[in-house]
Each structure stands twice: as C-alpha cells, then as structure tokens.
Amino acid sequence: MNFVPYSRQTITEEDIAAVETALRSTHLTQGPAVERFEADFAGLHKVDHAIALCNATAALHLACLALGVGPGTRVWTSPVSFVASANCALYCGAEVDFVDIEPTTRLMSVAALEEKLVDAEREGRLPKVVIPVDLTGLPCDYAGIRKLADKYGFAILADSSHGVGASYRGEPVGSQFVDAAVFSFHAVKIVTTGEGGLIATNDGRLAERIRLLRSHGITRDPAAMQHASPGDYYYEQSILGYNGRMTDIQAALGSSQLARLPQMHSSRAAAARRYDELIADLDWTVPVIPTDRTSAWHLYVVERDDGDSAARDMVFAAMRSDGIGVNLHYIPIYLQPYYARLGFRPGHCPMAERYYARAMTIPLFPGIDHSLQERVADHLAQ
C-alpha cells in the first residue's frame, strides 16, 4: 500500500534542468541565480525588496533582529502555528506571548489583539513586534491589525510561510499593511527550493539591514564602510551577523517553480472546491475563506463539528492505516513542554485549544486524484 502524504512537492523536467544549469555554472552560491529568484519573487508579490535565505526560520529570526527585537522587548504571535513563529523572538532574547485565534478563519483575532493591547498599554508591556500567521495560506485581516499597529506602535511581521501567491484585498500578501513578510520554500510548501525562506518588504533600510545580517554583518560596499577602502579585496564587518544565505542551486529551482505558480494554485483551488462539495453534508467544518482574500491553499484543514477529539483521533488513525497521510497543523505552541517551563498553561488561548481538539489536515496538492479525495470523504463520513 502506497502512503499518500498530506502534501508533496511537484518537480518537473524544467526544474531539474534549472538545477543542472546552476550546478554547471561558475556560482553555486552568492551568484546570479539568487538575485534572479529574489527579483522574480518581488515582481510576483509586488514588493520593492525580496531577500532570500536558507530557511524561513532564519528569515523570522533575522527579520526580528532587523526590527529591533531584543532583550527587554516583547513579541506576540498566534498560538496555532509551527514553533518557529514564537522561537524567533526567543532567539533574540525577547519575551513571547500569544494572541488567541478567531474560530471561523483560525487566524489571529483582531478583537483579541485589541483587548490584549489595551491591557498591555495599561501595564507598560506593549509588544515591539506582532507576528500574525497566515495559517493554511489564508491571509490575516491585515488592515485591522495595521490600524492597531499605528495606534499602539508595534511593527507587523507577517508569517506568510504558507502564503506564496495568496492575496488580501486584491493585492499579494506582504505587499501592503505589513512592515515585512516571511515566506517558506520547504519541500512540502507551494513553491519549494528544498529548504529556503525569504523576507519581503517595501522598507529599503530594513532590507539593507537584513542583507547585512544574512551574511555575517559583512559589507564590500565602500559607501557603507567606516574606513576608506584600499582595494577590491577589502571588506568590513559592521555588525554581528549570521550565515543565512540561500544557494544558487536552491534559487534556480525556486525560479523554475515560481514560473508554474498559477497552474499549481489553480490545481490546489480546484481540489479544495472538490473537498468542499464532498464534505458539505458531513459532520465536519470546511475552511471558510472571507471574500476580501484568496487563499494559497497550502493546507486543507477540517474540524469535527461535535468537538469530540477522541472520535477525531479514531478517524485520524483509520486514515493513517489506510495509507492516507493526514496530519494536524498545529498543536498550540504554548502547550509544548518547553513553553510550559516558561510559565504557559492550558487555557491561555481557549479558541486555539478548541481548534486543536477538532482539527485535522487532509491531503491537498497539485494533481491529487479524485479517487483519493473520495476515500478521504468516506473516512470522514464514518
């Protein structure tokens, strides 16, 4: 019996040829393929700057640093995400906290955020950065979050790891309302570079600092140096940076994949609509997509209507036994043992825990067989 994962990459002969070209070039890293990939992505998402990195976790970390996150500051994010959305703040020595989700969209609740900000302002504990998470590829309500950011003075770093190609109010996610957005190109993401990440921003100064952080804090630009350059061999380290670079091999694959993004999105959206129809009369809630945004459909998550987590787990196990790679995205971050040692306890975000008890991710990827989707629906009907 073949095991079908919840998601998987799509690699074509064109992708393989692009990687081979990079392998046969004079640059395997820090070469023209990275710049081309950055330009391709910036054009697609309508941003002035796109900075490619080795993975999205590094992108979140460096974006936080560039936005001034450090000891004595606070970062808030959604509890329903991969742990990197919160870990990035801890890497910087900051405090982290969580804003509960809105149960219909499963995204950061603007109302819960506002309530938390009112309390934080009174206590003198406002966040430096808020990281909304575009869970499953559905953009958050960024206009509402922006209004609060302008009032309370925090930066918005969108975790759009699931959101390549998604749109909000008719524009690509990351192109408006946010200070920066992070995207992922992990193997199961919509566009893959194997491992990889990217920071998109319209802020030139922020982009410059991220590029410096990406490569050890070193510059070869004479205009950015403290001392006069004696020759082309000269470089300076101006800040403590990291090695977050993407290779040309990865970037070449990324550019090839981006060229097929419309077709891949169309296939994902068609599969999502098919699930909507198959599951409509079952005791499971399907994703809700507000009319002002378009999902990238990285994941398709259903929720058991009765909230019976034990029954959900039985269906989950039955599907796994049938070779269907269902999954759960995600366990609320603060329920992890590491975060319990930081003082977080169950009940911190009730809507996130309600979601966790009900949710299950079912397979969705370009070219998924109709018969597989019907098998999934049959299991959900039991």
C-alpha positions, 0 to 999 in steps of 0.5 A: 500500500502506497502512503499518500502524504498530506502534501508533496512537492511537484518537480518537473523536467524544467526544474531539474534542468534549472538545477543542472544549469546552476550546478554547471555554472561558475556560482553555486552560491552568492551568484546570479541565480539568487538575485534572479529568484529574489527579483522574480519573487518581488515582481510576483508579490509586488514588493520593492525588496525580496531577500532570500535565505536558507530557511524561513526560520532564519528569515523570522529570526533575522527579520526580528533582529532587523526590527529591533527585537531584543532583550527587554522587548516583547513579541506576540504571535498566534498560538496555532502555528509551527514553533518557529513563529514564537522561537524567533523572538526567543532567539533574540532574547525577547519575551513571547506571548500569544494572541488567541485565534478567531474560530471561523478563519483560525487566524489571529483575532483582531478583537483579541489583539485589541483587548490584549493591547489595551491591557498591555498599554495599561501595564507598560508591556506593549509588544515591539513586534506582532507576528500574525500567521497566515495559517493554511495560506489564508491571509490575516485581516491585515488592515485591522491589525495595521490600524492597531499597529499605528495606534499602539506602535508595534511593527507587523511581521507577517508569517506568510510561510504558507502564503506564496501567491495568496492575496488580501484585498486584491493585492499579494500578501506582504505587499501592503499593511505589513512592515515585512513578510516571511515566506517558506520554500520547504519541500512540502510548501507551494513553491519549494527550493528544498529548504529556503525562506525569504523576507519581503518588504517595501522598507529599503533600510530594513532590507539593507539591514537584513542583507547585512545580517544574512551574511555575517554583518559583512559589507564590500560596499565602500559607501557603507564602510567606516574606513576608506577602502584600499582595494577590491579585496577589502571588506568590513564587518559592521555588525554581528551577523549570521550565515543565512544565505540561500544557494544558487542551486536552491534559487534556480529551482525556486525560479523554475517553480515560481514560473508554474505558480498559477497552474499549481494554485489553480490545481490546489483551488480546484481540489479544495472546491472538490473537498468542499462539495464532498464534505458539505453534508458531513459532520465536519467544518470546511475552511471558510475563506472571507471574500476580501482574500484568496487563499494559497491553499497550502493546507486543507484543514477540517474540524469535527463539528461535535468537538469530540477529539477522541472520535477525531483521533479514531478517524485520524488513525483509520486514515493513517492505516489506510495509507492516507497521510493526514496530519494536524497543523498545529498543536498550540505552541504554548502547550509544548513542554518547553513553553510550559517551563516558561510559565504557559498553561492550558487555557491561555488561548481557549479558541486555539485549544478548541481548534486543536481538539477538532482539527485535522489536515487532509491531503491537498496538492497539485494533481491529487486524484479524485479517487483519493479525495473520495476515500478521504470523504468516506473516512470522514463520513464514518 
